[in-house]
C-alpha cells in the first residue's frame, strides 16, 4: 500500500499534531493521556518532529505507545521530521534513529524534511534511501517546500533514480492561509503528492469566527469542526490539529464526517477569499 493510499483512508483524514507538547514537565501526564485518548477514539495518524520541545513531543508519544502491541502499531501512521541542519546523509540517519528511540516505535511510517536548509536535497534523499532500505522508515516526504523547491527535489530524485519518491508535503493551510491554492495544490495533485495541513485552525481565531459560528450553529456542531471540514474538503488533503482536551479531540476527529454544502463553501469563499496570484509560503 502506498503512502498516498494509506493517508487518504478515513482514519487518517484527521490526525493528531503534537507541536508544543513535551515542553513542560507539569503538562506531561496530561499530554500522554491526550494521545492515549486520541488513539482510543479512533485517531491513527500521529504527527511529531525532533524539533518539538527538543524531542519532548516524541517522548510523549513514546509514553502513550509504550504498552501498544505490534498489531495495534501496524494500525497507526506515525510521522516525524528531521531538522534541516541535521539533514545531511549521515545526519538524517542519526536523527531518525534518535526519533525512533524516543518513541520506541521501531519504525516510522513517514519521515519528512522539516524545511529547506543548507544541505543539498540529494544528501537528505540518500539518508532517506538508507533508512528505507533498513526498514526504519516506510515512506518519506517534505514539509514547507514551495513549488520551486519541490521541482528541485523531484530533479534530485530523478538524478538518484529514487522510486517511489516524495508523496507528501506538509504545509500551513487553513481558511486564513490559502496561498497554496493558487498553484501549489493543483501541481501537487498532478504529481500524486498529498497535502498534510498543519495548523488547520489557524492561529486561534477561526474557532470563534462569526461566519463559522453561524454555519456551525445551523448544523449543531462547533466552528472549529467547520474549519476542519473545510480544510479536508478535497480528497487529497489531510489535517493534523493539535489538542490535549478530550472533548476537543473528539470534536476534531468527528469533523472528518462533515461534508460542507456548495452554499456553505461559497459563503466561506466570500469571507476568506482565495489568492489571485502566487504568494510566498509562511515560514515556520
C-alpha positions as CSV (number, residue, x, y, z in Angstrom):
1,X,0.0,0.0,0.0
2,X,1.4,3.4,-0.9
3,X,1.7,6.4,1.4
4,X,-0.9,8.2,-0.6
5,X,-3.4,5.4,-0.2
6,X,-2.8,5.0,3.5
7,X,-3.0,8.7,4.3
8,X,-6.3,9.1,2.4
9,X,-8.1,6.3,4.2
10,X,-10.8,7.6,6.6
11,X,-8.9,7.2,10.0
12,X,-6.1,9.3,8.7
13,X,-8.0,12.3,7.3
14,X,-7.8,13.9,10.7
15,X,-4.6,13.2,12.6
16,X,-3.1,14.5,15.9
17,X,-0.5,17.2,15.8
18,X,1.9,17.5,18.7
19,X,3.6,20.8,18.3
20,X,4.3,22.4,21.7
21,X,3.7,19.1,23.5
22,X,6.6,17.9,25.8
23,X,7.8,21.4,26.7
24,X,6.6,21.5,30.3
25,X,7.1,18.7,32.8
26,X,3.9,19.7,34.6
27,X,1.9,19.0,31.5
28,X,3.4,15.7,30.6
29,X,0.8,13.4,32.2
30,X,-2.0,15.4,30.6
31,X,-0.3,15.2,27.2
32,X,0.3,11.4,27.4
33,X,-3.3,11.0,28.4
34,X,-4.4,13.1,25.5
35,X,-2.5,10.9,23.0
36,X,-3.9,7.8,24.6
37,X,-7.4,9.3,24.4
38,X,-6.9,10.2,20.7
39,X,-6.0,6.6,20.0
40,X,-8.9,5.3,21.9
41,X,-11.4,7.5,20.0
42,X,-10.1,6.5,16.6
43,X,-7.1,8.6,15.6
44,X,-4.5,6.7,13.6
45,X,-2.3,9.4,12.3
46,X,0.2,10.9,14.8
47,X,2.5,13.8,13.7
48,X,5.6,15.0,15.5
49,X,9.1,16.2,14.9
50,X,12.5,16.2,16.6
51,X,12.3,19.9,16.9
52,X,9.1,19.9,19.1
53,X,10.4,20.6,22.6
54,X,13.8,19.1,21.6
55,X,12.3,15.7,21.3
56,X,9.9,16.1,24.1
57,X,6.8,15.6,21.9
58,X,8.3,12.4,20.6
59,X,8.8,11.2,24.2
60,X,5.2,12.0,25.0
61,X,4.1,9.8,22.0
62,X,6.5,7.1,23.1
63,X,5.0,7.0,26.6
64,X,1.5,6.8,25.1
65,X,2.6,3.9,22.8
66,X,4.6,2.1,25.4
67,X,2.1,-0.7,26.0
68,X,0.8,-0.9,22.5
69,X,1.1,-4.3,20.9
70,X,2.6,-5.0,17.5
71,X,-0.8,-5.5,15.9
72,X,-2.0,-2.1,17.1
73,X,1.2,-0.4,16.0
74,X,0.5,-1.6,12.5
75,X,-2.8,0.3,12.5
76,X,-1.0,3.6,13.1
77,X,0.7,6.0,10.7
78,X,3.5,7.8,12.7
79,X,5.2,10.8,11.2
80,X,8.3,12.7,12.3
81,X,10.6,15.2,10.8
82,X,14.3,15.9,10.5
83,X,15.6,19.4,11.2
84,X,17.3,21.0,8.1
85,X,20.6,21.4,10.0
86,X,20.6,17.6,10.6
87,X,19.6,16.7,7.0
88,X,22.9,15.5,5.6
89,X,23.0,11.9,4.7
90,X,24.6,10.7,8.0
91,X,22.7,13.3,10.0
92,X,19.3,12.3,8.6
93,X,20.0,8.7,9.6
94,X,21.2,9.6,13.1
95,X,18.2,12.0,13.6
96,X,15.7,9.3,12.6
97,X,17.4,6.7,14.8
98,X,17.1,9.1,17.7
99,X,13.4,9.9,17.0
100,X,12.6,6.2,16.8
101,X,14.4,5.6,20.1
102,X,12.5,8.4,21.8
103,X,9.2,6.9,20.6
104,X,10.1,3.3,21.0
105,X,8.2,2.5,17.8
106,X,10.8,0.5,15.8
107,X,10.0,2.4,12.5
108,X,8.3,5.5,11.1
109,X,5.6,5.3,8.6
110,X,6.6,8.7,7.1
111,X,9.7,10.8,7.6
112,X,9.8,14.4,6.4
113,X,12.4,17.1,5.8
114,X,11.0,19.8,8.1
115,X,12.0,22.7,5.8
116,X,14.8,23.5,3.4
117,X,18.2,24.2,4.9
118,X,21.8,24.3,3.7
119,X,22.2,20.6,2.9
120,X,21.6,19.6,-0.7
121,X,18.4,17.7,-1.3
122,X,20.4,14.8,-2.7
123,X,22.1,14.3,0.6
124,X,18.8,14.2,2.5
125,X,17.5,11.8,-0.1
126,X,20.5,9.5,0.4
127,X,19.7,9.4,4.1
128,X,16.1,8.6,3.4
129,X,17.1,5.8,1.0
130,X,19.4,4.3,3.6
131,X,16.6,4.5,6.2
132,X,14.1,2.9,3.9
133,X,16.4,0.1,3.0
134,X,17.0,-0.7,6.7
135,X,13.2,-0.7,7.3
136,X,13.4,2.3,9.7
137,X,11.0,4.3,7.5
138,X,8.4,3.2,5.2
139,X,7.9,6.4,3.2
140,X,9.5,9.8,3.0
141,X,8.3,13.3,2.2
142,X,8.9,17.0,2.8
143,X,7.4,20.0,4.7
144,X,7.2,23.7,3.9
145,X,8.6,23.3,0.4
146,X,7.2,25.7,-2.2
147,X,6.8,24.9,-5.9
148,X,10.4,25.8,-6.9
149,X,11.7,23.7,-4.0
150,X,9.5,20.8,-4.9
151,X,10.6,20.9,-8.6
152,X,14.2,20.8,-7.4
153,X,13.5,18.0,-5.1
154,X,12.0,15.9,-7.9
155,X,15.1,16.6,-10.0
156,X,17.2,15.2,-7.2
157,X,15.1,12.1,-7.1
158,X,15.4,11.6,-10.8
159,X,19.1,12.1,-10.7
160,X,19.4,9.4,-7.9
161,X,16.8,7.2,-9.7
162,X,14.7,7.1,-6.5
163,X,11.4,5.4,-6.7
164,X,8.9,5.7,-5.2
165,X,9.7,9.3,-4.2
166,X,8.1,12.1,-2.3
167,X,4.4,11.6,-1.7
168,X,3.6,14.2,1.0
169,X,4.2,17.9,1.6
170,X,3.2,19.2,5.0
171,X,2.1,22.9,4.7
172,X,0.4,25.6,6.7
173,X,-3.1,25.6,5.3
174,X,-6.4,26.9,6.7
175,X,-9.2,29.3,5.8
176,X,-6.9,32.2,6.9
177,X,-3.9,30.9,4.8
178,X,-4.9,29.8,1.3
179,X,-1.8,30.8,-0.6
180,X,-1.1,27.2,-1.8
181,X,-4.4,27.1,-3.7
182,X,-3.2,29.4,-6.4
183,X,-0.8,26.9,-8.0
184,X,0.7,24.5,-5.5
185,X,-2.3,22.3,-4.6
186,X,-3.1,21.5,-8.2
187,X,0.6,20.9,-9.0
188,X,0.9,18.5,-6.1
189,X,-2.3,16.8,-7.2
190,X,-0.9,16.2,-10.6
191,X,2.3,14.7,-9.1
192,X,0.4,12.5,-6.6
193,X,1.7,14.4,-3.6
194,X,-0.7,14.5,-0.6
195,X,-1.0,17.8,1.3
196,X,-0.9,17.5,5.0
197,X,-2.3,20.7,6.6
198,X,-0.8,21.8,9.8
199,X,-2.4,24.5,12.0
200,X,-5.7,23.9,10.1
201,X,-7.5,26.0,12.7
202,X,-5.2,29.0,12.1
203,X,-3.9,31.0,15.0
204,X,-6.9,30.5,17.1
205,X,-9.4,33.0,15.6
206,X,-11.2,30.5,13.4
207,X,-12.8,28.7,16.3
208,X,-14.7,31.8,17.2
209,X,-15.2,33.4,13.8
210,X,-18.8,34.7,13.3
211,X,-19.3,33.2,9.9
212,X,-18.0,29.8,11.0
213,X,-20.2,30.0,14.2
214,X,-23.2,30.8,12.0
215,X,-22.7,27.7,9.8
216,X,-21.8,25.6,12.8
217,X,-24.9,26.6,14.7
218,X,-27.2,25.6,11.9
219,X,-25.6,22.2,11.8
220,X,-25.3,21.7,15.6
221,X,-21.5,21.4,15.5
222,X,-18.7,23.7,16.5
223,X,-17.0,26.4,14.4
224,X,-13.7,24.5,14.8
225,X,-15.3,21.5,13.2
226,X,-16.5,23.6,10.2
227,X,-12.9,24.9,9.8
228,X,-11.5,21.4,9.9
229,X,-14.2,20.0,7.5
230,X,-13.2,22.8,5.1
231,X,-9.5,22.0,5.3
232,X,-10.1,18.4,4.1
233,X,-12.9,19.1,1.7
234,X,-10.6,17.9,-1.1
235,X,-9.9,14.2,-1.1
236,X,-6.1,14.5,-1.2
237,X,-5.7,16.8,1.9
238,X,-5.4,15.6,5.5
239,X,-5.2,17.8,8.6
240,X,-3.3,17.5,11.9
241,X,-4.9,19.8,14.5
242,X,-3.3,19.7,18.0
243,X,-5.3,19.5,21.2
244,X,-4.9,18.0,24.7
245,X,-8.5,18.4,25.7
246,X,-10.6,15.2,25.4
247,X,-13.8,16.9,24.2
248,X,-11.9,18.9,21.5
249,X,-10.0,15.8,20.4
250,X,-13.4,14.0,19.9
251,X,-14.8,17.0,18.0
252,X,-11.8,17.3,15.8
253,X,-11.9,13.7,14.8
254,X,-15.6,13.8,14.1
255,X,-15.1,16.7,11.7
256,X,-13.9,14.2,9.1
257,X,-17.6,13.1,8.8
258,X,-18.9,16.6,7.9
259,X,-19.5,17.4,4.2
260,X,-20.0,21.1,3.5
261,X,-22.6,22.1,1.0
262,X,-21.9,24.1,-2.1
263,X,-23.7,27.1,-0.5
264,X,-21.6,26.8,2.7
265,X,-18.4,26.6,0.7
266,X,-19.4,29.7,-1.3
267,X,-20.2,31.6,1.9
268,X,-16.7,30.7,3.2
269,X,-15.1,31.7,0.0
270,X,-16.7,35.1,0.3
271,X,-15.4,35.5,3.9
272,X,-12.0,34.0,3.2
273,X,-11.2,34.7,-0.5
274,X,-8.5,32.6,-2.1
275,X,-5.4,34.4,-3.5
276,X,-5.4,35.5,-7.2
277,X,-1.6,35.4,-7.6
278,X,1.2,33.3,-6.4
279,X,2.2,34.1,-2.8
280,X,5.2,33.0,-0.7
281,X,4.6,30.3,1.9
282,X,4.8,31.4,5.5
283,X,7.9,30.1,7.3
284,X,7.7,28.0,10.5
